[in-house]
């Protein structure tokens, strides 16, 4: 059996001359046999380093760590590797190959975090959590009895006044503490859109509390 044809020369892509490193990556990953295996192993190692670094960068905002965080990094690197090797023909040389590859693993890190937090949310709000909710909303009940009445009304307002999407976003961020980036990824949305949803939800809740005499209106506070 004749030996397999060598990988085609990919020194140029879409008329662009590639830098030496990018051309080497494409030749290795587009080849066969041991050479390709080595390139894939090198790429996975690089993606894993990037995934770990990105998760550490986000570490201050996510309540997970240790083996669980490392597991997310492995999954993100593995999924990014599959995406990259399946889309080599889409590399157009607009940037270095490594820069192009980094985008895949950063995207997968966001996706892994989103799936993690939506799989394991703190679904049940305990009484102590509801007691802390006024502080999260910038409210300050004057007395315990008033606080209990306020929380009861607030719970009803969350259920009755908000749209399903507003309730979902409010519950995820305010009640369950899911990071904003995870909500954005899960809902295939944008930061600005989620901010707007939260703003509208908070405005509705405040209006409901004002209308029922639990809070003073902005006009009343200014007078």
C-alpha positions as CSV (number, residue, x, y, z in Angstrom):
1,X,0.0,0.0,0.0
2,X,1.5,3.4,-1.0
3,X,2.1,5.9,1.9
4,X,-0.6,8.5,2.4
5,X,-0.3,11.8,0.6
6,X,1.5,14.4,2.7
7,X,-0.6,17.2,4.2
8,X,-1.1,20.0,1.6
9,X,1.1,23.1,1.9
10,X,-1.1,25.6,3.8
11,X,1.4,28.4,3.9
12,X,-1.3,30.6,2.4
13,X,-5.0,30.7,3.2
14,X,-7.5,32.8,1.2
15,X,-4.6,34.6,-0.4
16,X,-3.0,35.5,2.9
17,X,0.5,34.3,3.7
18,X,0.5,32.7,7.1
19,X,3.1,33.2,9.8
20,X,5.3,30.1,10.3
21,X,3.6,29.0,13.6
22,X,0.1,29.1,12.1
23,X,1.2,27.2,9.0
24,X,2.8,24.6,11.2
25,X,-0.4,24.2,13.2
26,X,-2.4,23.7,10.1
27,X,0.0,21.2,8.6
28,X,0.1,19.2,11.8
29,X,-3.6,19.1,12.5
30,X,-4.5,18.6,8.8
31,X,-2.0,15.7,8.5
32,X,-2.2,12.0,9.4
33,X,-0.6,9.5,11.7
34,X,1.8,10.3,14.5
35,X,2.4,13.9,13.3
36,X,-1.3,14.7,13.7
37,X,-1.6,13.0,17.0
38,X,1.3,15.1,18.4
39,X,-0.3,18.3,17.1
40,X,-3.6,17.4,18.6
41,X,-1.9,16.6,22.0
42,X,-0.1,20.0,21.9
43,X,-3.2,21.8,21.0
44,X,-5.2,20.2,23.8
45,X,-2.4,21.1,26.3
46,X,-2.5,24.7,25.1
47,X,-6.3,24.9,25.3
48,X,-6.3,23.4,28.8
49,X,-3.8,26.1,30.0
50,X,-6.0,28.8,28.5
51,X,-9.2,27.3,30.1
52,X,-7.6,27.1,33.5
53,X,-6.3,30.7,33.2
54,X,-9.7,32.0,32.2
55,X,-11.4,30.2,35.0
56,X,-8.9,31.6,37.5
57,X,-9.5,35.0,36.1
58,X,-13.2,34.6,36.7
59,X,-12.6,33.0,40.1
60,X,-13.6,36.0,42.1
61,X,-17.1,35.9,40.6
62,X,-17.8,32.1,40.7
63,X,-18.4,30.1,43.9
64,X,-16.6,27.0,42.7
65,X,-13.0,25.8,42.9
66,X,-10.6,22.9,43.4
67,X,-11.3,19.6,41.4
68,X,-14.7,20.9,40.3
69,X,-13.0,23.9,38.6
70,X,-10.4,21.7,37.0
71,X,-13.1,19.4,35.7
72,X,-14.7,22.4,34.0
73,X,-11.4,23.3,32.4
74,X,-10.9,19.8,31.0
75,X,-14.4,19.7,29.5
76,X,-14.0,23.2,28.0
77,X,-10.6,22.2,26.5
78,X,-12.0,19.0,25.1
79,X,-15.0,20.6,23.5
80,X,-12.9,23.4,22.0
81,X,-10.5,20.8,20.6
82,X,-13.3,19.1,18.8
83,X,-14.7,22.3,17.5
84,X,-11.3,23.5,16.2
85,X,-10.3,20.3,14.5
86,X,-13.7,20.1,12.9
87,X,-13.4,23.7,11.5
88,X,-9.9,24.0,10.3
89,X,-11.1,24.9,6.8
90,X,-12.8,28.0,8.3
91,X,-9.5,29.5,9.5
92,X,-8.9,32.4,7.1
93,X,-5.6,33.7,8.5
94,X,-7.1,37.0,9.8
95,X,-5.2,36.4,13.0
96,X,-2.6,33.9,14.3
97,X,-3.9,30.4,14.6
98,X,-3.5,30.4,18.4
99,X,-5.5,33.6,18.7
100,X,-8.3,32.0,16.6
101,X,-8.1,28.9,18.7
102,X,-8.3,30.8,22.0
103,X,-11.7,32.2,21.0
104,X,-13.1,28.6,20.9
105,X,-11.9,27.7,24.4
106,X,-13.0,31.0,26.0
107,X,-16.5,30.4,24.4
108,X,-16.5,26.9,25.8
109,X,-15.5,28.1,29.3
110,X,-18.5,30.4,29.3
111,X,-20.7,27.5,28.1
112,X,-19.4,25.1,30.8
113,X,-20.0,27.7,33.5
114,X,-23.5,28.3,32.3
115,X,-24.4,24.6,32.2
116,X,-22.8,24.1,35.6
117,X,-24.8,26.9,37.3
118,X,-28.1,26.0,35.6
119,X,-27.7,22.3,36.5
120,X,-27.0,23.1,40.2
121,X,-28.9,26.2,41.2
122,X,-30.0,26.9,44.8
123,X,-33.6,26.3,43.9
124,X,-35.2,26.6,47.3
125,X,-35.1,30.0,49.0
126,X,-34.9,29.4,52.7
127,X,-36.4,31.9,55.2
128,X,-33.0,33.4,55.9
129,X,-32.5,34.0,52.1
130,X,-35.7,35.9,51.9
131,X,-34.7,37.9,55.0
132,X,-31.6,39.1,53.1
133,X,-33.5,39.9,50.0
134,X,-34.4,43.5,50.9
135,X,-30.7,44.3,51.2
136,X,-30.1,42.9,47.8
137,X,-32.8,45.2,46.4
138,X,-31.6,48.2,48.2
139,X,-34.6,48.2,50.6
140,X,-34.4,48.8,54.4
141,X,-37.5,47.8,56.3
142,X,-37.8,49.7,59.6
143,X,-39.1,46.9,61.9
144,X,-39.4,43.1,62.0
145,X,-43.2,43.1,61.5
146,X,-42.9,45.5,58.6
147,X,-40.1,43.4,57.1
148,X,-42.2,40.2,57.3
149,X,-45.1,42.0,55.5
150,X,-42.7,43.4,53.0
151,X,-41.2,40.1,52.2
152,X,-44.6,38.4,51.8
153,X,-45.7,41.2,49.4
154,X,-42.4,40.9,47.5
155,X,-42.8,37.2,47.0
156,X,-46.2,37.7,45.6
157,X,-45.0,40.5,43.4
158,X,-42.2,38.3,42.0
159,X,-44.8,35.7,41.1
160,X,-47.6,38.0,39.9
161,X,-46.0,41.2,38.5
162,X,-43.0,39.9,36.5
163,X,-43.1,38.3,33.1
164,X,-41.8,34.7,32.8
165,X,-38.5,35.9,31.4
166,X,-38.1,38.6,34.1
167,X,-39.0,36.1,36.8
168,X,-36.4,33.6,35.4
169,X,-33.6,36.2,35.2
170,X,-34.5,37.7,38.6
171,X,-34.7,34.3,40.3
172,X,-31.4,33.3,38.8
173,X,-29.4,36.4,39.6
174,X,-30.9,37.7,42.8
175,X,-32.2,34.6,44.5
176,X,-29.9,31.9,43.3
177,X,-26.8,34.0,42.9
178,X,-26.0,32.6,39.4
179,X,-23.3,34.7,37.7
180,X,-24.4,37.2,35.1
181,X,-22.2,35.6,32.4
182,X,-23.8,32.2,33.0
183,X,-27.3,33.7,32.6
184,X,-26.2,35.4,29.4
185,X,-24.9,32.2,28.0
186,X,-27.9,30.1,29.0
187,X,-30.4,32.5,27.5
188,X,-28.3,33.1,24.4
189,X,-28.6,36.8,25.2
190,X,-26.3,39.7,25.9
191,X,-25.2,41.6,29.0
192,X,-27.1,44.7,28.0
193,X,-30.3,42.7,27.4
194,X,-30.0,40.9,30.8
195,X,-29.3,44.3,32.5
196,X,-32.4,45.7,30.9
197,X,-34.5,42.7,32.0
198,X,-33.2,43.1,35.6
199,X,-33.8,46.9,35.5
200,X,-37.4,46.4,34.4
201,X,-38.0,43.6,37.0
202,X,-36.7,45.8,39.8
203,X,-38.8,48.8,38.6
204,X,-42.0,46.6,38.6
205,X,-41.3,45.3,42.0
206,X,-40.6,48.7,43.5
207,X,-43.7,50.1,41.8
208,X,-45.8,47.3,43.4
209,X,-44.3,47.9,46.8
210,X,-44.9,51.7,46.5
211,X,-48.5,51.2,45.4
212,X,-49.2,49.0,48.4
213,X,-47.7,51.4,50.8
214,X,-44.6,49.4,51.7
215,X,-42.2,51.9,50.2
216,X,-42.2,55.7,49.8
217,X,-42.3,56.9,46.2
218,X,-39.4,58.8,44.7
219,X,-41.6,62.0,44.7
220,X,-42.4,61.5,48.3
221,X,-38.7,61.1,49.2
222,X,-37.8,64.3,47.4
223,X,-40.6,66.5,49.0
